[in-house]
Amino acid sequence: MNRFLLRLLAAATLAGAPFSGSAQNLDLPPDPQAAMICLDGSPAASLLNQWFAQRTAAGFEGVHYDNRDGGHSDIKLETYQGLQRVPYPDDARQQKLHLGLPNTLLPPITIGNCSMASGVHRAGSLPRIFYTTPQGMRLLFAQYLSDNLHVYPEHRDHDPGTNGSPGYGDLYPANTPYLIISQGSSHSDRPFVHALIKTVGAFRPEVRHRLEERRLIAPTLQQILRSHYGPAGQPFDYLSGRSHPTVFEAGFLDETAMVQAAHDMEIETLPPLMHLSVIREDSATAGIDYFEPEHLRSETLFDTNSAIARIYRTRAGTRSITVSARQSIDINNHELTYHWALLRGDPERVRIRCSRDLGQAEITVAHHGRRAIHEGAPISSGRVDIGVFAHNGHHFSAPGFVTFFFLPNETRIYDTEERLLEIHYGTESQQYGLRPVTAEPWMHMLTKLHSREQPHPLAELLKGTCDQFTIDRLAAIHADLEASSNEMSALTHRIQARLSELDNAMDTASKRLKGLQESQADTTQLTRAEAELNRAQAARHAAQPEIDILEKDRNLLAHALEESLQSGEPGSNAATLFIEELIPEIIANPRFFVGNQAKIARLRADPGHDSPAIDSLLRELVAMNVLAKVAGSYQLTEDAHSLRPNDYHHLRRLHLVLATDALFPEIIERPKGHNYFDPRVTSDKRWRDIYQHDGNGEITGWRRIEHGRITRYDAMGRILAPIEEQNPQEVDYRIDISTGQLSATPRVEPTASPSPAPN
């Protein structure tokens, strides 16, 4: 253990000195009436109270609660008899040392929370700050071994979507057992705080004393939480990714099972502690394998005893690391067995080769793109997680993690032989999907396709793109739906007309009465006007059942229309099914844009079918040498039949934007903008590197296309001069202050000072 951690652990011991109470000197009351230590009325509380009365549960004396959000997501201390609050003196509060990330080690057995965060594009959630700063990870690991465990909401760092549409996916570059992240924002942390405090209180006195003595409270709490976490009624597997997510959902907590597991633990069979160490790993060379400013020139995110995290920067197709778990500890000296499991990632692209005793493994990971955190999940991730577990014959340990984070602002394109053709930086999401299906936009789109008068540009474009079968089927769908749509429109008109008639009558009567009141008319006139208003109001009230029936009929028609639009049975006439099949065909057609430029221009002239993103991407593809503009028309720089996979990739990007922004803007949506990345992990780059290979597949250099300029590099990452006789130039990579983007600058060698002339 290094000196930094020893100092932190010593500080933790000193920090704990002023606090009274510990598991070894509990004075358990003999009177059952005095044994009500948990007062929230939950099933877990009933068990705790029963065990405490029987003197088999340690209770809450010597346990501390730390709230670090100024009471925003506080818990009631009186719920847990004997629980102490971590105090902060006035001078600490004046310096705001009681808010935000814990900045020191707290007394042994502290459960805390902080429901604070900044925006995604700022620092993000508190766990993301920890995970992206080396000093933060050192403190976090020290807390883990000092019986300190905190819960933090993910806020906006772990939600469905991409680039803010509506969320950003999983933004965490690593996974660790050192804290708990709750799904949601403010107050989502509290269910976990309650479950952890109750679990601590459920340990038998001698068990809790031993865990505290060996600083194993936090690892054991993590093991218990994960051993009883997941959807009720579904198969459970502790060695699966579902048990070890980045972020936990309160709905999958089972605090009753957690307190029971804690109470059942015996001092002779306590869970082991996972300890990982790196034996060897691949290395990458800055300026050749990857490009970053000086402060980001490492693939090591952090190395700690229970979590090892790497950023996959290298251009190599795979990255390997050999990790040992043989230093894991069992405080009862039980023999340990080891288990390595892929918790997140593509099984076809991850290989784990274990030693004979399973105490060591070589992990080889191929480059990954973003994918769902598990099958069917709405949240995507750019990370691979390998879990490492020790088993002592009685219990698994809390997990150790080896994680690889893949940068979201780069796309890698390979040929059929897995040779790297291109890395495109500053990429955009290629996801898209249908908007929620409602009748109006779909009928509006189908009407354009099958106008009986002047053909709409969309219809002209699709007739040249789709087969006639698809066109005919869409026409049949439109005909079937048109009658229902017209009936629904007629009902809507009747409702609006009836309401307008009744509202006008009330408005007229109200204005007449107000005018008579202002003119101080006689009583007879006022009485008649009031009666007229009352009759209008009564008529409006009496008509409500009729209005309700019309509304119900309209809603039923709208529902039936939407059902018929998305009846997704194979072979059905569902419009959604045809559109879902049509979009990939459009995106995949390499000549879709260049072969339909005139039709696309007419379509974009129609209101609602244009977007500045189209022109922006066209300019980008010209600058990237994918398209050429000749006499006002765009052409492919390569023949469509011999199109390189990387150029084809960029044409697909264009066709996706055309499909979502020009062809079907009413019914298809996609995330906008460049993929978000954390600037503490990588830098902003806006170029494409196209690689050349020799006959053995080895990279001999690359062409960099940036802002329309092509620069050639040799295999050593040096700029090749236009004249072959000139020497290649070394390159420095720095952030351009004016743009905030990384730039490559030829290195200027210092010139020697001239020798002084002789006297």
C-alpha angles and dihedrals in degrees: 000000000000126000093254092060092043089055091048092049090048089051089051091054091050092045089057095053100090094052121093128217133046136183094259097060101040113149100208113199118241091210111089090206089063092050097082096118099151116049107179095098095234124142088249090054091052090054092047093050091048094049093045090053088052090048092239097112124067095218125200105302107122093020118118133204121210121196113187103177100073093261094305092127098018128152128222107260092201089067088074114048110219096016112135128210117230102246124220117202119231094258090053091050091049088056089045091238088145093064133077125353114015105256098193141023116278132211117297113278101026121161112190146163141197120196096196133113142153128227123293092249092049121049096316124208121346094254090054089054089052093047095051099048122068093211089051092054092049090054092045092053091047089053090052090056092043097060092255116135124172134186122217131181117240089222101182100345098090113036137121115274142046131265092355097312084145099316137356105245120234107340097177112114093203146016125228140169092228099095141006122246117201124212109246138023134277115011094006086109097060100078088058093048090053092047093049095047091049091048091053089050092052097061114107110254095248092045093051091047091053093047091048092046091054094038093241100129096104096044091048093049089051090050092050095046093050093044090061102033126113146067113318115252096020125113112270127219119175090199094058132094092246089069094049108041125159089240128029127219118221091219090067094053119112105190093171090059090044095055090044091052091048092049091048093055117111127208092236095055107039116153117270125245118246116230120183130188133179115242098180140330144181118276131214129206120232112232092027110043095026141358124230139137116266097269092057099046098120136078090211111100092175144325117213132156096261103024132044118185130189133183111220100229101142120104088222114116092235137025124205133199129176115214131185126210095178093107091065113128134229109187090208092050094242115163111260131221121198133223128192119194136177102233098174132012143056110309089209091059101043126071124187114190111187130200118247093265091043089233093117134035139188108219118199118187127186119211113284133201123210115294139166113288086238135351111299094006117140092216121081129205139194095208139096117212125196115189121210120198136181122207124198098192091270110045141015117236124243106274128275114209135214107186137181121200120204117208114248096209096066134067122199121207122196134186125234090276092054092251113150109249101171146354111208114198126202093035130179130222115270093201123116137162146177117277115239104293114251127161102241102061093041094050089046090054095044091049089057090054094051107031110159092210127043108002112248116236089242090059091048092050096049093046087062092045108038130057116256091249091064092046091050093048092050089049090052091049090051092050092049093049099040096076092050091046092051091049090050090049090050091051091049090051092049091051093048093045093049093047091046091051093050095042091049090052091051092045092050092048092047093050091047091052093047091050092051091048092052092047090048093236120188122277095256093057092046092049092052092048092050090049090050091052091047090052091050092049091046090050090051090049093046091050093055095090089052091049090048091053091049091048091049092050091049093048091049090052091047090050092048090048092051091046091053091048093056104030091136101194113136110261093019125129093246110148091209090057092055094046091048088054094042100053096060089050091054093046093048097049104100092202098044095108102031091045096049104036097128093048092046090051090053091047092050089053089063113092113263095019101091136079135178087227089073095057091042092054092045090055090048093051091050090051089048091052093241091115131025124206113220123175091342094309130102122235135182113254088216130040111266091236093054097036113148115240092242094052088046088054091058093047088054088055089055094047091050091054090048091050095049101036104032112019104037109006092147096058108025128062134183136182111269130221135022117317112275116245133180109248089213088066105037142356133248112265128173109190143089122233113206112196130217122207137198125229091280093053094253117144111251097179142304145243116236116207112196126163090342094308121118119211123181122220130190126225090273093057095254124139113251114225119232088243112064094215092063119090120252113258125236115235135223121202118213138155111262104230093208095055103020088230131121114260134190114227125186108245114245112215114221113254120233116252113250116256115252114261116249117257 
